[in-house]
Amino acid sequence: MIASSENLFSSETSAAPIGIIAMNSVTELGNKINNYLVEWSKRAGYDVDSFLIESECPRFSSGDGKGLIKSTVRGKDLFIIVDVGNYNVKYNYFGFENAMSPDDHYQDLKRIIQAASGKAHRVNIIMPILYGGRQHRRSYRESLDCACALQELESMGVANIVTFDAHDPRVQNAVPLMGFDNVMPTYQVLKCLLNDIKDINLTKEKFMIVSPDEGALNRNMYYASVLGVDMGMFYKRRDYSTIVNGRNPIVAHEYLGNPVEGKDIFVADDIISSGESMLDLAYNLKEKGAARIFTYATYAIFTNGLEKFDEAYEKGIISGVLGTNLTYRSPDLLSRPWFHEVDVSKYIAYFIEAINHEVSISKILDPHAKIDALLKTYGMK
């Protein structure tokens, strides 16, 4: 992916000593990333116990909060990791237990940046779910939270933002002079699929990619291209005469593309929210004669619960759902036999190394060679 972890740590181009602040929304992920970096640094001859810097954002009984960093960040190349989608972090407010919203997490992120007081050598933000990122374009009188947030972070001195599978990466146009990387964990997804589904065959005769809509076309085209398989797509036919929950309701999913009969199908999207659209596609594909259906979302959050996916799995409609550990996954989700977790912690650790040592990240962003090697390992190339 990059030259080697040892070479990076021994490089003289390191911007500054690494410091990592893992917000309380990403404790598990932060520990995994830190473990990789500590292991690599020791291989390179450095005696480092941890790169993590302890911090917290306590709340007053009135609900007001503050950011607190518990050791020095002076001169550090500071990486702050936050999951704005973690609804499992709670705080007390006038006797009530409140789940933190994306707004709360974003506000705590700004508090920690303030607490650094400009003493860090550089501030980098790793924000897998981009705050406000689902509202990616303006129609009439609507807010553009993500664009405003990026501009606010830039004004606070943030040098780089790393996000994963942004709903619409064109939002980076709001901050053209700030570092912005939109990362796709394609290799990690395919590795998980091949490891967990032992009899999967990713050849053109047995396997096919289907895009759930036009918005997901690019990510699915990449999968189809690197695997050398056929691709189809759905488009959402909407009722533009009515608005429900701020959007025009979907009337039907219409399929375009080659026949899916007898083939295993892989459908990739950025997020499974309620999951209704993904289930509609799966039932539609089954009616067209598809064999097994595997769906993937970088952020599998299941806002409407898991029961309908349980039912679809029991009926043989869906054979598996893949999702990353970039956001909170409930214990119920992790216990489901149909859920397969894609671990992206090592990928983030590589990213931190590359940014810190001023190394080109082009090979990380385009893992074509690693995917080729993976397919050869499994005899599919």
Beta strands, then each sheet from edge to edge (+ up, - down):
strand 1: 18-22
strand 2: 55-56
strand 3: 68-69
strand 4: 77-81
strand 5: 90-93
strand 6: 96-99
strand 7: 122-126
strand 8: 158-164
strand 9: 179-183
strand 10: 207-211
strand 11: 230-238
strand 12: 250-257
strand 13: 264-272
strand 14: 293-300
strand 15: 320-324
strand 16: 339-342
sheet 1: 1+ 4+ 7+ 8+ 9+
sheet 2: 2+ 3-
sheet 3: 5+ 6-
sheet 4: 12+ 11- 10- 13- 14- 15- 16-
end
